[in-house]
Amino acid sequence: MADKRTQKPRRGSSSRPGDARPKAAARSKAGGPGGGKPRDDKRSDGPRDGVSGPKPAAAGARTAPRARPDRKPADRPAPDKRGDVQQQAPIRPLIKRQGALPSQTAPLILETGNEDGYQLLDMGLNEAGQGEKLEQYGSLRIVRPEAQALWSRGLPDSEWTKADAVFTGDTDEDGIGRWAFPNVPLGETWPMKLLGVDFHGRLTSFRHVGVFPEQIAHWRWMADRITDSRRPLKVLNLFGYTGVASLVAAKAGAEVTHVDASKKAIGWARENQALARLEDKPIRWICEDAMKFIAREERRGNRYDIILTDPPKFGRGPNGEVWQLFEHLPLMLDICRELLSDKPVGLVLTAYSIRASFYATHELLRETMRGAGGRVESGELIIRESGKPEADECRALSTSLFSRWLPQ
């Protein structure tokens, strides 16, 4: 997770859910470290932990100079250079598991399509031969780079020119850019709603908007389990970012613990809680390194029924803690297993921008849950276009890998 990044919301910039346009907001400083989770649309390693507010762009502008690679925001996480990272002693050894492996389902494709509050309208190459995607986020239609869009656009140019905001500049997944407003200048934030939860979208300089709609498949599964349960459930959301998943869980009736290493992400999440009118719901907002937090929870004997974890490939915690996904993921999952309650509902892992098949996380999670029974499901999260009149014309966009363990 998560993931994985953010900027501090301007005080007093909250919008009512009914407002149609982003509220103007002052630019904020580049955000916190990677112990949260930097990411791009396919969640690259840079964005989600340290994104700065969008610079004003002239109306109609669609190009901008490429960001210089030697220039980055002051608080932007350091690149993933293993040579610059000192090895850290593990928190504890891995537990040697005994027993049979869980049963398995793979590959499993979880699809997000035409949602109330989000639609992927079209994807394709622009005149310069660069892939882009056209999305509808609430009241806002936006255009962002998409390297996987290798084909021609499916909708006429007249639909693309209706975009309210276009991300320009660096097309690399972790590149810094800016937003251009072809029609009228817009502010930084605007109100959104998904699965009945209100929150703020935000145009950030790393192209993110504060929510990753492919996760709706996991959120809907989680909300259904919470609602159907005949007992109060406890949810742990690691690398929780702007808190939409935490708010969905709380709205469904769960007691939630939300962990992220970025103070700016926590601030954004609290603002979303107020916008969603869920201040009375039991949510603990924890700004801390995820590994340190779960190790302490294990020592204290605290347990959770559902655990969501969405770690970055690389990140740094608030006190300089280093996270390397391939190095630390096995122990993180091992500790998460110990944090599951006696009547667990599920353990969900999402991974973005890693050079591995979902079978890597699939087999790791099966080994982690050896002897626990249940089933491990793994595959990809995809978003399918919903802007075409013919369903067969709606193409799919792969966004991330996932693995999840279910007790049955």
Secondary structure, DSSP 8 states (H G I E B T S, - for coil): ----------TT----TT--S-B----------TTS----TT--SSGGGS--------BT--------TT---TT------GGGS-----SS------S---EEEEEEEEEE-SBTTEEEEEEEE-TTS-EEEEEEETTEEEEEE-TT--S--SS-HHHHTT-SEEEEE--STT--EEEEBSSS---SEEEEEETTEEEEEE--TTS--S--GGGHHHHHHHHHHHHH-SS--EEEEET-TTSHHHHHHHHHT-EEEEEES-HHHHHHHHHHHHHTT-TTS-EEEEES-HHHHHHHHHHHT--BSEEEE---SEEE-TTS-EEEHHHHHHHHHHHHHHHB-SS--EEEEEE-S-SS-HHHHHHHHHHHTTTS-SEEEEEEEEEEB--SSSGGG--EEEEEEEEEEE--
